[in-house]
């Protein structure tokens, strides 16, 4: 997978969660809100260069390694590595109870 740049797309649910999280953070600190948004978008974009950088998602049942996740700014970002593209499928706050899916 290294060397083949895959495009990164965001599911609507993940985009909406990021938007709401940034709005919530903005209530206390507009600067931190922009930093969180910028950092997460940059990390997602970097996935195209090396998609297997992060470990497989331990909460995904019967995961063949296609679903992976990472933590950033107390948010858990889950993504799927497909043959043509990488999909950001979910964002959750790390303090939320884990969901096995």
N, C-alpha and C positions, 0 to 999 in steps of 0.2 A: 504494500500500500504506500510505502514511502516513494516519493517521486511523482506520483499521479495526483494532481491537485483536483479534488472533488469540490463541487460547489456546495455551499452551506445555505440551507433554507430553514426558516423558522415556522413551526406550526402556529396557527392562530392562538391557541390556548397558551403557548409559551410566550408569545409576544404580549398578550394581554396581561399575563402575570408579571412580566418584567415592567410593563408600563405602570401597573398598580404599585409594584414595589418601589419604583422610582418616585412616584407621586407621594407615597407614604414617607419615604426618606426625605423628600423635599420639604416636608412640613417642619422638620428640625434643621436641616442643613441642605440648602440648594447645591452647595459645592460638592458635598458627599454624594448627593443623588446623581449628579453628572458624572462623578468619578466611577460610581458603581455601574452606571449604564455604559460608559466608555470602556471600562475594563472587561465587562462581560461580553460586549460586542466584539472587542478585540480578541478575546480568548476564543470565541466562537469562530471568528474568521480564521484564526490560526489553526483550527482543526483541519482545514483543507490541506495544509502542508504535511501534517502528521496525525492522522485520525486515531491511531491506536496509542497515543501518548498517555491517556488516562485508563484506569482499570475498568474491567467489565462491571456493569451495574449489578450489585449483589442483591438487589431487591427485585430484579426481573426473573421470573420463573422460567426455567428452560432456556436460559440465555446462552447462545452459541458464541458470545463475544461481540455480537453486532451492536448490542446496546451497552453504552458506556456512560460514565458520569464523572463529574468533578465538582468540587466545592469552591466557591469564590464569594467573598463578602457575605457569608452565612446563607448563601443560596446554593442549592443543589441543582445542577444543570445536567439533564439526561439527554443523550443524543443517540441516534441510530445511524450506523454506517451502512449505506446501501451501495449497490454496484455503480451508480451514477452520481449520487449526491449524499450529503450528510444532512440529516434532519434533526434540528433541535426540537425534541418532542415534549419536554416538560421542565418546569422550574418549580421548585418548592423551597420554602424556608427550611433550613436545616433543623430547626427546633420542632417542626411539625412531626407528628407520628409517621413513621415510614409506612408506605403502602407497597405490599407485594402485588405485582401485576404480571 
